[in-house]
Amino acid sequence: MPIVAVDDTDSREQGMCTTYVATRVAERLADAGGRVRRRLLVRLNPAVKHKTRGNAAVALHVSGVDAERAATVASETVAEFAAASDPRTSPGAVVADRDVDGDPFDPTGSPIPDAVARFARRALRERLSVAEAVELAEEHGFRHAAVGSAGGAGEAGAVTGRGRIGALAAVGAPAAFDDWTFERISYRELDRCGTPREVDAESLFAAADEGYPTVWDTVDREAGNAVCVPNAPGPILHGIRGDDATACRAVAAAVGGEPVERAATFLTNQGTDAHLAPGRVGDLRDGAGYRVAGTVASAPETKRGGHVHVDVASDAPGTGADGGKDADRLRAVAFAPTGRFRDRVRALRPGDRVTLCGEHEVRDDANGPESTLKLEKFAVRDLVRTAPAVPTCPDCGRSMSSAGSGQGYRCRDCGTSAPGKVAEPVERDLEAGWHEVPPSARRHVAKPLVRGGFDAPTHPER
Ligand code: ATP
């Protein structure tokens, strides 16, 4: 009753897609007498540089076929379909002979070893090596293979079978994550790949409306984009995501367009924020996702290219790595493709208290390494509602003048005085609670606000 997992089968230029290859593996396992009970589409660390696009791996839970046969079918199918002539493609497969007839998601009775579950969790927030994946797979008696390794061997010094990292993480995923969503993926006829996709926009937008909010990120209503239709070459026609498999299938079935050659429903960790962990400004790792609390420390600035930057300081300054103030600052960035989300970031003011979510990156710029958070969403906890202003004279209503350094203000005409600046209300064009990037800028693993479960009011984008 094996778990059959594959990864790293596609190429940015040549297309292909690991979910497609896995779907073909599933068909062949069924032909060999197997029954595919579940298909898991597992997103891994979005910060991994060598990913093709979305850093996804797939695991199939199969019964009725033994692990050895399943491993042969997986290797042959991956070798046949993977874009292995691309030197950056490095396919890998892992087959775990574990009983998936029970409930592999049960945290107490899971057939998945704890160490493999831990590996899956780390694969979302760290950079792991093939050597570690291979060692762990062998420790637990899992079969593993570097498949059709023309790619892996094609580039001097390239790693072979790097896909085994993602494949092993996909094996461990059921015991690693407790929030799961669905995606119904419909595939094109293979000979159409590379040509423009024909999807009927009217039926798509209507189906997306019908399915919302159970089905989300199908379209970006405001921008008018079909988010579920990929731009990259490859066999996917559309992928419909949501909280319920039946609802996703219904939306997919209602979308008109070119013929769908095959389709499959995956259980996924997409839309779950599985990549985020609590962190503290001044104490964040490079290439990991965080939720961090802080106070806005600079006026937001729109830089060249339309990226919006804002500095955030730790709520507990002086406790960073070097104990100094600079270590306790983080530059949050809303990149240009996040579109209207940048208006929410621009509406922040120094002193606002926020929680930021995104991937942390240490960037080298002219002034040395800079701690940057690529914003996916943020919560406004407390808004600054007043600003210090020069007092007005209670008698004549005109602005007072400074009475000299440290001596407050006074009205030259009336002789009235005030001890210092006064707090004046400021208009704020930002609501308390969670704000997010629009669906068209969403990372696969990022949780849309519409899914709920947040600790403050939400302002979902759709
Ligand atoms: P696809 O469209 O097929 O899903 P992709 O964007 O997932 O493409 P891949 O071609 O699968 O990209 O490349 C990702 C590679 O990174 C795989 O070899 C995978 O094993 C590896 N990988 C995944 N997570 C990690 C990690 N945390 N550390 C190091 N390598 C990783």
Boltz pocket constraint, residues with backbone or C-beta under 6 A from the ligand:
constraints:
  - pocket:
      binder: B
      contacts: [[A, 7], [A, 8], [A, 9], [A, 10], [A, 11], [A, 16], [A, 17], [A, 18], [A, 19], [A, 44], [A, 45], [A, 48], [A, 50], [A, 51], [A, 52], [A, 53], [A, 54], [A, 55], [A, 56], [A, 57], [A, 88], [A, 89], [A, 90], [A, 122], [A, 123], [A, 124], [A, 125], [A, 126], [A, 127], [A, 128], [A, 129], [A, 162], [A, 163], [A, 164], [A, 165], [A, 166], [A, 167]]
      max_distance: 6.0
